[in-house]
Amino acid sequence: MTFSTIMVCLDLERSNDVCLRIAVDLAAHFNAKLVGIAAASQESPDYGQQPLAGELAQQLRSNIAKRLANAEERFRLAVQQYDGQIEWRSAIERPLSYVAGEARSADLVVVSANRDGSSAELPGRIDPGDLAMHAGRPVLMVPPEADRLVLKSATVAWRDAREARRAVSDALPLLRKVEEVAVVELIQDEAVRTAAHRRIDDVISWLDRHGIAAFGRVFHFPEQEESFEKLWQYGTNFIVAGAFGHSQLRERVFGGFTDDLLRRSPLCTFLSH
């Protein structure tokens, strides 16, 4: 099991330098094909959902095409030192629908975190949380604070649910690359500590059978905010977590843990749903 194809999303509304650098590094680690992808909707936020016609529509389409061409140029510049196979894909479509569909060709999708407070509905923007829910592939969310993805230590944020089980399974190729793996469960009630240790021991044994040495920790934090801070102050390089929640039309409902990772984590976060 490996990542044979890595896809990196380029956001037309902001810089992609960090995201591209990490995607290239990962592709080199796995000798993977690297696919750059971008899309933008022709729907103008100034006109709501009403379709544009005539000269205005042509101008908007021409502008989007130029922005996509610029994104491709930046992608090819970023990967010019990469010896592996590369590919570029783009379309004038809604970014979420297009990238989620094209993700069928990838093992992992790398995307920038949305931290500047701007709307995920901008024509050339994709929200990492929405992508994690729709793509059917794991998503590596890259925050603006990141520089490189150091493959030294990883933390599995464990919760005994389907999403966490899927995430740790999907992350096996990445976990095999690191020197230290911690399986951490955060509890708000001391009464469940024994059960939490038993769950973590099962995960550690499962990882060991896959050739990954890991150790476990259970932290008690009555306040949720404190537990989040502890997770990324633990001295780890990246986090593996399940994406808990569901999407209905434009309304996304996440569990508090996933939402906090999306909004606040300064570490690269591997999400799977």
C-alpha beads as a LAMMPS data file, in Angstrom:
LAMMPS data file: protein, C-alpha beads

273 atoms
272 bonds

1 atom types
1 bond types

-500.0 500.0 xlo xhi
-500.0 500.0 ylo yhi
-500.0 500.0 zlo zhi

Masses

1 110.0

Atoms # bond

1 1 1 0.000 0.000 0.000
2 1 1 1.408 3.356 -1.041
3 1 1 0.473 6.740 -2.471
4 1 1 1.068 6.208 -6.175
5 1 1 -0.730 9.389 -7.235
6 1 1 -0.895 12.623 -5.239
7 1 1 -3.201 15.437 -6.284
8 1 1 -2.598 19.048 -5.214
9 1 1 -5.356 21.661 -5.412
10 1 1 -4.435 25.195 -6.404
11 1 1 -6.618 27.939 -4.957
12 1 1 -7.107 30.809 -7.386
13 1 1 -7.801 33.237 -4.547
14 1 1 -4.495 33.019 -2.623
15 1 1 -0.894 31.827 -2.652
16 1 1 -0.275 28.105 -3.086
17 1 1 3.485 28.122 -2.437
18 1 1 3.447 26.113 0.811
19 1 1 0.872 23.624 -0.454
20 1 1 2.852 23.027 -3.646
21 1 1 6.128 22.614 -1.780
22 1 1 4.660 19.990 0.548
23 1 1 2.959 18.160 -2.321
24 1 1 6.238 17.980 -4.248
25 1 1 8.055 16.705 -1.134
26 1 1 5.433 13.994 -0.620
27 1 1 5.525 12.938 -4.258
28 1 1 9.300 12.583 -3.987
29 1 1 8.976 10.477 -0.808
30 1 1 6.570 8.081 -2.499
31 1 1 7.913 8.312 -6.053
32 1 1 4.361 9.249 -6.976
33 1 1 2.722 10.847 -9.942
34 1 1 1.849 14.449 -9.063
35 1 1 -1.360 15.927 -10.446
36 1 1 -2.026 19.657 -10.175
37 1 1 -5.667 20.692 -10.320
38 1 1 -7.691 23.905 -10.242
39 1 1 -11.184 25.010 -11.123
40 1 1 -13.353 28.092 -10.934
41 1 1 -17.053 28.613 -11.320
42 1 1 -18.450 30.922 -13.981
43 1 1 -21.177 31.937 -11.557
44 1 1 -20.405 35.455 -10.382
45 1 1 -20.970 36.191 -6.655
46 1 1 -22.077 39.668 -7.717
47 1 1 -25.071 38.187 -9.537
48 1 1 -26.068 35.422 -7.179
49 1 1 -27.107 32.221 -8.925
50 1 1 -28.424 33.963 -12.033
51 1 1 -26.640 32.826 -15.196
52 1 1 -24.715 35.493 -17.083
53 1 1 -25.185 35.976 -20.790
54 1 1 -23.668 37.744 -23.733
55 1 1 -20.514 39.816 -23.534
56 1 1 -20.399 39.761 -19.723
57 1 1 -20.375 35.949 -19.688
58 1 1 -17.650 35.865 -22.311
59 1 1 -15.523 38.316 -20.327
60 1 1 -15.919 36.301 -17.153
61 1 1 -15.061 33.041 -18.907
62 1 1 -12.001 34.639 -20.499
63 1 1 -10.846 35.934 -17.107
64 1 1 -11.250 32.519 -15.496
65 1 1 -9.349 30.854 -18.335
66 1 1 -6.450 33.273 -17.820
67 1 1 -6.400 32.606 -14.074
68 1 1 -6.391 28.854 -14.655
69 1 1 -3.536 29.252 -17.132
70 1 1 -1.605 31.257 -14.520
71 1 1 -2.248 28.525 -11.948
72 1 1 -0.893 25.914 -14.354
73 1 1 2.198 28.040 -14.922
74 1 1 2.797 28.296 -11.159
75 1 1 2.310 24.542 -10.791
76 1 1 4.780 23.705 -13.540
77 1 1 7.300 26.157 -12.113
78 1 1 6.996 24.565 -8.658
79 1 1 7.525 21.021 -9.997
80 1 1 10.278 21.713 -12.510
81 1 1 12.878 20.029 -10.277
82 1 1 10.697 16.973 -9.700
83 1 1 11.831 13.933 -11.679
84 1 1 8.565 12.029 -11.468
85 1 1 5.500 12.071 -13.650
86 1 1 3.322 15.197 -13.544
87 1 1 -0.054 16.146 -14.957
88 1 1 -2.264 19.231 -14.971
89 1 1 -6.067 19.281 -14.889
90 1 1 -8.403 22.285 -14.834
91 1 1 -11.943 23.235 -15.727
92 1 1 -14.427 26.070 -15.578
93 1 1 -16.680 24.315 -13.110
94 1 1 -17.550 24.521 -9.443
95 1 1 -14.264 23.658 -7.686
96 1 1 -15.709 21.244 -5.131
97 1 1 -17.628 19.153 -7.666
98 1 1 -14.765 19.095 -10.137
99 1 1 -11.944 18.248 -7.711
100 1 1 -14.026 15.683 -5.802
101 1 1 -14.786 13.934 -9.086
102 1 1 -11.218 14.009 -10.360
103 1 1 -9.988 12.667 -6.992
104 1 1 -10.968 9.208 -8.248
105 1 1 -7.530 9.163 -9.915
106 1 1 -5.573 9.974 -6.736
107 1 1 -4.607 8.289 -3.481
108 1 1 -4.221 11.553 -1.557
109 1 1 -5.399 15.123 -2.145
110 1 1 -3.353 18.043 -0.782
111 1 1 -5.207 21.307 -0.192
112 1 1 -4.593 24.603 1.613
113 1 1 -6.464 25.427 4.811
114 1 1 -8.958 28.263 4.616
115 1 1 -7.775 30.592 7.386
116 1 1 -8.289 34.109 6.080
117 1 1 -11.976 34.229 6.897
118 1 1 -13.066 34.569 3.278
119 1 1 -15.949 32.619 1.864
120 1 1 -15.458 29.134 0.520
121 1 1 -17.981 30.144 -2.154
122 1 1 -15.506 32.335 -4.039
123 1 1 -15.327 31.206 -7.696
124 1 1 -11.827 29.724 -7.440
125 1 1 -11.831 28.492 -3.842
126 1 1 -12.289 25.050 -2.381
127 1 1 -12.957 24.340 1.271
128 1 1 -10.860 21.463 2.701
129 1 1 -13.660 20.333 4.988
130 1 1 -16.140 20.046 2.140
131 1 1 -13.533 18.257 0.042
132 1 1 -12.838 15.721 2.804
133 1 1 -16.552 14.941 2.966
134 1 1 -17.074 14.553 -0.795
135 1 1 -13.859 13.263 -2.360
136 1 1 -13.882 9.684 -1.083
137 1 1 -10.116 10.069 -0.707
138 1 1 -7.991 11.243 2.238
139 1 1 -7.174 14.937 2.290
140 1 1 -3.988 16.520 3.655
141 1 1 -4.849 20.028 4.824
142 1 1 -1.873 22.416 4.784
143 1 1 -2.084 25.458 7.097
144 1 1 -0.344 28.744 6.226
145 1 1 1.995 28.268 9.217
146 1 1 3.513 25.149 7.670
147 1 1 6.859 25.201 5.908
148 1 1 7.693 21.559 5.238
149 1 1 6.009 18.315 6.217
150 1 1 8.637 16.750 8.470
151 1 1 8.179 12.983 8.509
152 1 1 9.515 12.401 12.001
153 1 1 6.531 12.125 14.339
154 1 1 2.787 11.783 13.894
155 1 1 -0.183 11.855 16.224
156 1 1 -3.292 9.784 15.569
157 1 1 -6.199 11.644 17.162
158 1 1 -8.235 8.624 18.169
159 1 1 -11.957 8.463 18.650
160 1 1 -13.689 5.111 18.555
161 1 1 -15.731 5.747 15.439
162 1 1 -15.801 4.760 11.779
163 1 1 -14.147 7.980 10.587
164 1 1 -11.080 7.541 12.812
165 1 1 -10.693 3.908 11.765
166 1 1 -10.848 4.941 8.114
167 1 1 -8.329 7.730 8.675
168 1 1 -5.664 5.593 10.356
169 1 1 -6.060 2.931 7.675
170 1 1 -5.771 5.481 4.854
171 1 1 -2.722 7.030 6.541
172 1 1 -0.708 3.787 6.715
173 1 1 1.674 4.738 3.863
174 1 1 2.475 8.020 5.592
175 1 1 2.765 6.504 9.069
176 1 1 5.308 3.987 7.772
177 1 1 7.572 6.920 6.847
178 1 1 7.775 8.460 10.318
179 1 1 9.974 7.539 13.254
180 1 1 7.409 7.970 16.039
181 1 1 3.644 7.481 16.113
182 1 1 1.505 8.421 19.097
183 1 1 -2.104 7.301 19.395
184 1 1 -3.867 9.858 21.567
185 1 1 -7.377 9.903 22.957
186 1 1 -8.685 13.006 24.691
187 1 1 -11.287 12.391 27.377
188 1 1 -13.473 14.774 29.331
189 1 1 -14.483 12.254 32.001
190 1 1 -11.988 10.281 34.100
191 1 1 -14.525 7.483 34.409
192 1 1 -13.769 6.376 30.824
193 1 1 -9.967 6.300 31.158
194 1 1 -9.711 2.503 31.425
195 1 1 -11.904 1.999 28.375
196 1 1 -9.889 4.609 26.473
197 1 1 -6.622 2.783 27.226
198 1 1 -8.128 -0.479 26.022
199 1 1 -9.194 1.142 22.748
200 1 1 -5.784 2.689 22.207
201 1 1 -4.019 -0.605 22.976
202 1 1 -6.080 -2.254 20.230
203 1 1 -5.044 0.441 17.735
204 1 1 -1.375 0.132 18.738
205 1 1 -1.507 -3.645 18.276
206 1 1 -3.146 -3.203 14.875
207 1 1 -0.455 -0.742 13.789
208 1 1 2.249 -3.111 15.027
209 1 1 0.884 -5.852 12.777
210 1 1 1.314 -3.405 9.902
211 1 1 4.942 -2.844 10.824
212 1 1 4.423 0.476 12.639
213 1 1 5.660 0.925 16.200
214 1 1 3.383 3.226 18.195
215 1 1 2.679 4.223 21.761
216 1 1 -0.468 5.558 23.407
217 1 1 -1.548 8.428 25.610
218 1 1 -4.851 9.323 27.235
219 1 1 -5.260 12.949 28.274
220 1 1 -8.015 14.224 30.518
221 1 1 -9.215 17.715 29.700
222 1 1 -12.616 18.782 31.031
223 1 1 -12.612 21.762 28.681
224 1 1 -12.639 20.991 24.963
225 1 1 -10.572 24.059 24.053
226 1 1 -7.701 22.903 26.292
227 1 1 -7.722 19.436 24.749
228 1 1 -7.338 20.867 21.252
229 1 1 -4.364 22.942 22.309
230 1 1 -2.720 19.912 23.931
231 1 1 -3.050 17.888 20.746
232 1 1 -0.872 20.162 18.637
233 1 1 1.472 21.174 21.430
234 1 1 2.376 17.518 21.928
235 1 1 5.502 17.902 19.801
236 1 1 4.187 16.175 16.704
237 1 1 4.753 17.044 13.041
238 1 1 1.309 16.211 11.705
239 1 1 -2.065 14.907 12.842
240 1 1 -4.156 12.021 11.522
241 1 1 -7.863 12.381 12.280
242 1 1 -11.275 11.323 11.110
243 1 1 -13.455 13.969 9.477
244 1 1 -16.620 13.768 11.559
245 1 1 -19.777 15.269 10.131
246 1 1 -21.941 15.365 7.066
247 1 1 -22.884 17.752 4.281
248 1 1 -26.386 18.637 3.151
249 1 1 -26.602 21.068 0.235
250 1 1 -24.475 24.051 1.349
251 1 1 -24.709 23.448 5.073
252 1 1 -21.815 21.551 6.614
253 1 1 -22.145 20.200 10.114
254 1 1 -18.934 18.998 11.716
255 1 1 -18.221 17.605 15.101
256 1 1 -16.430 20.175 17.276
257 1 1 -13.125 18.327 17.013
258 1 1 -12.999 18.328 13.215
259 1 1 -14.184 21.912 13.014
260 1 1 -11.418 23.022 15.363
261 1 1 -8.757 21.241 13.314
262 1 1 -10.029 22.947 10.181
263 1 1 -10.088 26.398 11.748
264 1 1 -7.143 26.420 14.129
265 1 1 -4.587 23.627 13.793
266 1 1 -1.115 24.975 12.907
267 1 1 -0.062 21.483 11.788
268 1 1 -0.666 19.617 8.576
269 1 1 -3.717 17.453 9.170
270 1 1 -4.528 14.178 7.403
271 1 1 -8.327 13.883 7.247
272 1 1 -10.429 10.992 6.036
273 1 1 -14.173 10.419 5.953

Bonds

1 1 1 2
2 1 2 3
3 1 3 4
4 1 4 5
5 1 5 6
6 1 6 7
7 1 7 8
8 1 8 9
9 1 9 10
10 1 10 11
11 1 11 12
12 1 12 13
13 1 13 14
14 1 14 15
15 1 15 16
16 1 16 17
17 1 17 18
18 1 18 19
19 1 19 20
20 1 20 21
21 1 21 22
22 1 22 23
23 1 23 24
24 1 24 25
25 1 25 26
26 1 26 27
27 1 27 28
28 1 28 29
29 1 29 30
30 1 30 31
31 1 31 32
32 1 32 33
33 1 33 34
34 1 34 35
35 1 35 36
36 1 36 37
37 1 37 38
38 1 38 39
39 1 39 40
40 1 40 41
41 1 41 42
42 1 42 43
43 1 43 44
44 1 44 45
45 1 45 46
46 1 46 47
47 1 47 48
48 1 48 49
49 1 49 50
50 1 50 51
51 1 51 52
52 1 52 53
53 1 53 54
54 1 54 55
55 1 55 56
56 1 56 57
57 1 57 58
58 1 58 59
59 1 59 60
60 1 60 61
61 1 61 62
62 1 62 63
63 1 63 64
64 1 64 65
65 1 65 66
66 1 66 67
67 1 67 68
68 1 68 69
69 1 69 70
70 1 70 71
71 1 71 72
72 1 72 73
73 1 73 74
74 1 74 75
75 1 75 76
76 1 76 77
77 1 77 78
78 1 78 79
79 1 79 80
80 1 80 81
81 1 81 82
82 1 82 83
83 1 83 84
84 1 84 85
85 1 85 86
86 1 86 87
87 1 87 88
88 1 88 89
89 1 89 90
90 1 90 91
91 1 91 92
92 1 92 93
93 1 93 94
94 1 94 95
95 1 95 96
96 1 96 97
97 1 97 98
98 1 98 99
99 1 99 100
100 1 100 101
101 1 101 102
102 1 102 103
103 1 103 104
104 1 104 105
105 1 105 106
106 1 106 107
107 1 107 108
108 1 108 109
109 1 109 110
110 1 110 111
111 1 111 112
112 1 112 113
113 1 113 114
114 1 114 115
115 1 115 116
116 1 116 117
117 1 117 118
118 1 118 119
119 1 119 120
120 1 120 121
121 1 121 122
122 1 122 123
123 1 123 124
124 1 124 125
125 1 125 126
126 1 126 127
127 1 127 128
128 1 128 129
129 1 129 130
130 1 130 131
131 1 131 132
132 1 132 133
133 1 133 134
134 1 134 135
135 1 135 136
136 1 136 137
137 1 137 138
138 1 138 139
139 1 139 140
140 1 140 141
141 1 141 142
142 1 142 143
143 1 143 144
144 1 144 145
145 1 145 146
146 1 146 147
147 1 147 148
148 1 148 149
149 1 149 150
150 1 150 151
151 1 151 152
152 1 152 153
153 1 153 154
154 1 154 155
155 1 155 156
156 1 156 157
157 1 157 158
158 1 158 159
159 1 159 160
160 1 160 161
161 1 161 162
162 1 162 163
163 1 163 164
164 1 164 165
165 1 165 166
166 1 166 167
167 1 167 168
168 1 168 169
169 1 169 170
170 1 170 171
171 1 171 172
172 1 172 173
173 1 173 174
174 1 174 175
175 1 175 176
176 1 176 177
177 1 177 178
178 1 178 179
179 1 179 180
180 1 180 181
181 1 181 182
182 1 182 183
183 1 183 184
184 1 184 185
185 1 185 186
186 1 186 187
187 1 187 188
188 1 188 189
189 1 189 190
190 1 190 191
191 1 191 192
192 1 192 193
193 1 193 194
194 1 194 195
195 1 195 196
196 1 196 197
197 1 197 198
198 1 198 199
199 1 199 200
200 1 200 201
201 1 201 202
202 1 202 203
203 1 203 204
204 1 204 205
205 1 205 206
206 1 206 207
207 1 207 208
208 1 208 209
209 1 209 210
210 1 210 211
211 1 211 212
212 1 212 213
213 1 213 214
214 1 214 215
215 1 215 216
216 1 216 217
217 1 217 218
218 1 218 219
219 1 219 220
220 1 220 221
221 1 221 222
222 1 222 223
223 1 223 224
224 1 224 225
225 1 225 226
226 1 226 227
227 1 227 228
228 1 228 229
229 1 229 230
230 1 230 231
231 1 231 232
232 1 232 233
233 1 233 234
234 1 234 235
235 1 235 236
236 1 236 237
237 1 237 238
238 1 238 239
239 1 239 240
240 1 240 241
241 1 241 242
242 1 242 243
243 1 243 244
244 1 244 245
245 1 245 246
246 1 246 247
247 1 247 248
248 1 248 249
249 1 249 250
250 1 250 251
251 1 251 252
252 1 252 253
253 1 253 254
254 1 254 255
255 1 255 256
256 1 256 257
257 1 257 258
258 1 258 259
259 1 259 260
260 1 260 261
261 1 261 262
262 1 262 263
263 1 263 264
264 1 264 265
265 1 265 266
266 1 266 267
267 1 267 268
268 1 268 269
269 1 269 270
270 1 270 271
271 1 271 272
272 1 272 273
